[in-house]
Amino acid sequence: MLSSSLRNPQPISWSINNDDEEVENLLKEIACGKRKHISLVVGNRVMAAEIYQLIEEKNLKVPSDVSILTFISRGGFEMKYPISTYDFSSDEMGRMIALVIKSAESGHPVPVRVLLSMTFKDEGSV
């Protein structure tokens, strides 16, 4: 079941560089009522877990106050926090990267459209 944040999308804040100050400011805006809800798309599960912990420290709730989505659920360890992910095949990604490099090395680079099949794993954070 999709949370109301996905049924009624809000502007997304993309945390690319794990900018703690930016995330901290967004969470403060929610806590003081300046923002109703934010959705964060985070580069990996470790960063997402750090942000999840910060959300809990601010007494905010996932997903009602903040939605979190990241990529690749596997990693060889269980996470304390239930974070929804989009998974893609690293083998498929490797083949695509190899094609791009081979094309560039040939001296005649060919525009490449990278399409990866992804699987959504709902852990309740969106």
Secondary structure in CASP SS format (residue, H / E / C, confidence):
PFRMAT SS
TARGET T0000
AUTHOR 0000-0000-0000
METHOD secondary structure of the structure
MODEL  1
M C 1.00
L C 1.00
S C 1.00
S H 1.00
S H 1.00
L H 1.00
R H 1.00
N C 1.00
P C 1.00
Q C 1.00
P C 1.00
I E 1.00
S E 1.00
W E 1.00
S E 1.00
I C 1.00
N C 1.00
N C 1.00
D C 1.00
D H 1.00
E H 1.00
E H 1.00
V H 1.00
E H 1.00
N H 1.00
L H 1.00
L H 1.00
K H 1.00
E H 1.00
I H 1.00
A H 1.00
C C 1.00
G C 1.00
K C 1.00
R C 1.00
K C 1.00
H C 1.00
I E 1.00
S E 1.00
L E 1.00
V E 1.00
V E 1.00
G C 1.00
N C 1.00
R H 1.00
V H 1.00
M H 1.00
A H 1.00
A H 1.00
E H 1.00
I H 1.00
Y H 1.00
Q H 1.00
L H 1.00
I H 1.00
E H 1.00
E H 1.00
K C 1.00
N C 1.00
L C 1.00
K C 1.00
V C 1.00
P C 1.00
S C 1.00
D C 1.00
V E 1.00
S E 1.00
I E 1.00
L E 1.00
T E 1.00
F E 1.00
I C 1.00
S C 1.00
R C 1.00
G C 1.00
G C 1.00
F C 1.00
E C 1.00
M C 1.00
K C 1.00
Y C 1.00
P C 1.00
I C 1.00
S E 1.00
T E 1.00
Y E 1.00
D E 1.00
F E 1.00
S C 1.00
S H 1.00
D H 1.00
E H 1.00
M H 1.00
G H 1.00
R H 1.00
M H 1.00
I H 1.00
A H 1.00
L H 1.00
V H 1.00
I H 1.00
K H 1.00
S H 1.00
A H 1.00
E H 1.00
S C 1.00
G C 1.00
H C 1.00
P C 1.00
V C 1.00
P C 1.00
V C 1.00
R C 1.00
V C 1.00
L C 1.00
L C 1.00
S C 1.00
M E 1.00
T E 1.00
F E 1.00
K E 1.00
D C 1.00
E C 1.00
G C 1.00
S C 1.00
V C 1.00
END
